[in-house]
Every structure is written in C-alpha cells, then in structure tokens.
C-alpha cells in the first residue's frame, strides 16, 4: 500500500506526510535553507562569513545585527564580531560553487565542511580520504595546519534541523524588520563596517605572523643549543682520546726502560754466578724448611675448619629435629582441643534435647489433664440436660 514499501497497510507517518491534508504548508515550514543563502536575509550572500557553529551570514547583515542585539542570529548566544570567520568559496567555469580538490559541485545532498584556520570550504569526502586517514593535518590548498576541532560543518544532509529558517532566533523572535529581507549591498554608508572587519582580519593575520616568528625563533634556539651540545661532546671525546694516547705512549716508554734495565742486569749477573751458587744452595735449604712449616700450619687450619663445619651441620640438624617435634606436639594439642570442643558441643546438644523432651512431656501431661477436666465438665452438663 505504501509508496516506498510493499506493505499491505499505511503507517501513521505515511498518512500524515503523503495522504493527509495541508501537506504543502508543512513542507514549506520545514524546508531547509540553501547553503548559499544568508541566515538573516534568506537570500544569496555576497561576502560570506560563518560562526563556529556553522551558521552562514552576509558580512553587512551580521555586523548590523550585532551592533543592535550583540547576539548570534541563529542560536541566540552572545558573540562578538571577532568570532566571525571569513569563508573562501571556490567556483567553476559555470559560476557554481565546487570543491577545489575533487571539483565536485556542491548540492543539497553534499556534506560541506570549512577549515577554521584558513577559511577554505571542502567536501567531507576529500578531507576524510586525504587528511584524516593519512593524518595529514595541513590545508590541501593553502598548506596551513589545523586540527580535528577546527573542522566546522556547514551542511550535513543527514541532519538539516540546523538549517530550518523558522527555528532561527532572529526569525522566531521577530527581531528583523519586514523590509530587511533582501541582501544589503556595499555603499558609502556601509564602508565603515567593512573597514572594521578588514582591520580585525589584518590584526589577526599580524598576530598569526608574530606567533610564527616566535615559533621559528624558538626552533632556531633549540637547534643552536643542540649544535652547542654536540660540539661540547666532540671536544670531550677528543680530549679523552688524547689522554688515552698519552697514557699509552708513557706505558710503552716505561716498558722499554724496564727491558733495557733487565738486559744490563743480565750482563752483570753472568760474572757473579759462580759466587752466588754457594749462597743460593744455603738459601734453598732455608726456604725448604720454611715451606714445610707453612704446609703444616695450613693443614692444622684446614682440620679446624672442617671440625667447625661439622659441628655447625650437627647443630642445624638438631634444630630441625627440635622444630619438627614442636610442630608435631602443636598439631596434637590442636587435635585434642578440637576433640574437646566437639565433645562439649555434643553434650550441650544432648542436654538441650533432653530439656526439650521434658518440656514436651510436661505439655502433653498438662494437655491430657485439661482434656480430662473438659470431658468431666461435658459429662456433667449432659447429665444435667438429661435430668
């Protein structure tokens, strides 16, 4: 039954929007504003400007509105003229607005985005494929850097609620005059407004240039510091190498001197060998005796160390045995305590059961006595009735 489905019935929304009465008025009231129109005059803009929320205005209309009301015409929030962003739209040979990267024309179904730092307007497809996915955070036309927060949506075809003119703050509260709908052109009387806006833009550009210069100076300072550090490291390394070479040369000289001294001593010793043989034999005998005494002393020391080690082992084993015995006794004591607790619990439980049984028997006896009394009373009553 429905035009867009194969259902055999019509839904409520289909009846209201497609078959119900006064459909034209509903569509007109909810028709979104075109992206090339000013949100105040509802006509094509000449010098486009936008806010951080994506509302598009003509420069003259916005400046006049802000001087009177000092409020955003769409949202109703307080803003200033410095919060406005100049928009850079690109046209093709036919004079229609298009994306400067993909060269696709902007339509009512295209997702349009503006970069805050440069003011250039693109399709969201180009930015997703060439900037976001590749993490290339530079403008595709001007080369200025930006972040994800700098992307401002001008038109989202899936959410056109922000482009409905009847819900704008200026139209809802009727803050505009009836004859102010057509676009305002630049005249001699409006030159001051344009001059103020241009001055503000020039100040912004100067501030940006100053920031760039400061950043460049900071980078140059860092590079100079890095170069200084590298030069200092190289100087230290060279000094260390020189010191090492000097030490190496000194060692070589000392070795050569020692070698020469040994050679001279060898020549002198050849003449005095005969004299020193007798002395050496006596020295050897005395040395042998000293060596034997040292060996005997070392043996005694080893024996004492072994005895001390054995005693330590025995002491450790005795301690382990004592600990095991204490643990076993502790376990036995725990088991005895546990058994005693169990016996006490059982005795208490039996005592309670006996008390309960005694109480139950007493109750039974009392109940039987009451029954007997009642039976006697009933018999007496029956006898009286019979008499």
Secondary structure as GFF3:
##gff-version 3
##sequence-region A 1 387
A	DSSP	alpha_helix	12	14	.	.	.	ID=ss1
A	DSSP	pi_helix	15	19	.	.	.	ID=ss2
A	DSSP	alpha_helix	23	29	.	.	.	ID=ss3
A	DSSP	beta_strand	48	50	.	.	.	ID=ss4
A	DSSP	beta_strand	56	58	.	.	.	ID=ss5
A	DSSP	alpha_helix	59	69	.	.	.	ID=ss6
A	DSSP	three_ten_helix	81	83	.	.	.	ID=ss7
A	DSSP	beta_strand	85	86	.	.	.	ID=ss8
A	DSSP	beta_strand	90	91	.	.	.	ID=ss9
A	DSSP	beta_strand	97	98	.	.	.	ID=ss10
A	DSSP	beta_strand	112	115	.	.	.	ID=ss11
A	DSSP	beta_strand	121	123	.	.	.	ID=ss12
A	DSSP	alpha_helix	124	127	.	.	.	ID=ss13
A	DSSP	pi_helix	128	132	.	.	.	ID=ss14
A	DSSP	three_ten_helix	148	150	.	.	.	ID=ss15
A	DSSP	beta_strand	151	155	.	.	.	ID=ss16
A	DSSP	three_ten_helix	161	163	.	.	.	ID=ss17
A	DSSP	three_ten_helix	165	167	.	.	.	ID=ss18
A	DSSP	alpha_helix	169	172	.	.	.	ID=ss19
A	DSSP	three_ten_helix	178	180	.	.	.	ID=ss20
A	DSSP	alpha_helix	191	271	.	.	.	ID=ss21
A	DSSP	alpha_helix	273	386	.	.	.	ID=ss22
###
